[in-house]
Amino acid sequence: MSELALETDRARTLVEDVMATIRQRIAARNLTPGARLPSIRAFAKSMQVSKSTVVEAYERLAAEGAIRSRPGSGFYAAGSLAPLSLAEIGPRLDRAVDPLWISRQSLDAGDDILKPGCGWLPAAWMPQAGLRRALRTVARADDVALADYGTPLGLPPLRQLLARRMAGHGIEAFPEQIMLTESGTQAIDLMCRFLIEPGDTVLVDDPCYFNFHALLRAHRAKVVSVPYTPSGPDIDLFAHALAEHRPRLYITNSAIHNPTGAILSPVTAHRLLKLADQSDLTIVEDDIFADFEHAPAPRLAAFDGLSRVVHIGSFSKTLSASVRCGFIAAPRDWIEPLTDLKIATTFGGGRLAAELVLTLLKDGSYRKHMDLLRARLARAMGETSTRLKAIGITPWIDQPAGLFLWCSLPDGVDAAEVARHALADAVVLAPGNAFSLSRTASRFLRFNVAQCADERIFKVLDAAMAR
């Protein structure tokens, strides 16, 4: 290619970069309708490009209708907002490590697609017989249970049972402090609506469950991450983040951490709560993997007494992803405004799902199911770990409880590249940088051991790493 052609390509790329930056600011609502764009001189300086590059980018955006020119005044964002696009908020990501893309691949996958990167159990591992029996029981309920809205807080007998279950983890929560939700995700969404405004800072772990990133992006929060260790967040760096960013909220997994499988230590939990008290920080403790643990782990809500810690959970991972039932345990004086918010956003609760969960928890089938499931997962954890080690993939924690193995690849192997090659062979993986806000986990993959029984997964992995 001639030097002139190369120079033309570089100029075209710079113009496209400027256009992409403006589109991203509009999508993120940083530029609202009628807002004035930076001057050509100022924007050229901030982007480190020539003024002619910015002029061309602005002219092309004006031709598209994204912005408009006012002679003698400058350029302004167009008068109507485009629909919210989560993919456009935040840095542009390679779709192989885009959290939303990974979720779509896993959810859309047919029966012929292998999903070691997904975050749920195979349908065959769920308590099918118990579910069918509970469905028959619920089908005989009265007309109100079958056809009416649930109460705002949710089914009282289920909330009473949840209070007793939490007491087993040292959490003192009265039924009046517990509100049922459609899922754990909805519980976090409600807490974000309740506690933060656009632009507020929220702390997350690095790595953390990748849908936290997507959900906080939807709330237009500023997300700051803190490195996670085998005993919890790095406390020194956590303290530094509190001092520098003054976050409103911290969202984390208690008990079994997603994706690492780590367990919060009592020492780290106490230091974390002390820092939270000093900084007026609210903590949302996502405990959806509680029933997978082999031995009780510390709960922040137990140490804190539901003062500044909100405890949430659901049954999607253990009973059925189709039965949408979660819960929030929160400070007493938060329950009334949270209930108003729930009514405003979903009106009534899912009574049928709550009745079904209550039936399964009461008849003893859930306890038996979980005893068998923990044993089955332990076997799968050992088998998957052995197979991964045989092809050069190393678990970060050996034999953790739960579903997940957080693993490092050999030096020089990029997880996103491995994921691309594996997808071509009908295997959906979860690359590390999808979980890492700092983008420092390019050598990591998260494996769901319950989804790793097929030998083809390891053959595809071995071949993908070789490429």
Buried (B, 14 or more C-beta within 10 A) or exposed (E): EEEEEEEEEEBEEBBEEBBEBBBBBBBBBBBEEEEEBBEBEEBBEEBEBEEEBBBBBBBBBBEEEBBBBEEEEBBBBBEEEEEEEBBBBBEEBBBBBBBBBBBEBBEEBEEEBBBBBBBBBEEEBBBEEBBEBBBEBBEEBEEEBEEEEBBBBBBBBBBBBBBEBBEEBEBEBBBEBBBBBBBBBBBBBBBBBBBBEEEBBBBBBBBBBBBBBBBBBEBBBBBBBBBBBBBBBBBEBBBEBBEEEEBBBBBBBBBBBBBBBBBBBEEBBEBBBEBBEEBEBBBBBBBBBBBBBBEEBBBBBBBBEBEBBBBBBBBBBBBBBEBBBBBBBBBEEBBEEBBEBBEEEEEEBBBBBBBBBBBBBBBEBBEEBBEEBBEBBBEBBEEBBEBBEEBBBBBBBEEBBBBBBBBBBEEEBBBBBBBBBBBEBBBBBBBBBBBBBEEBBBBBBBBBBBBBEEEEBBEBBBBBBEE
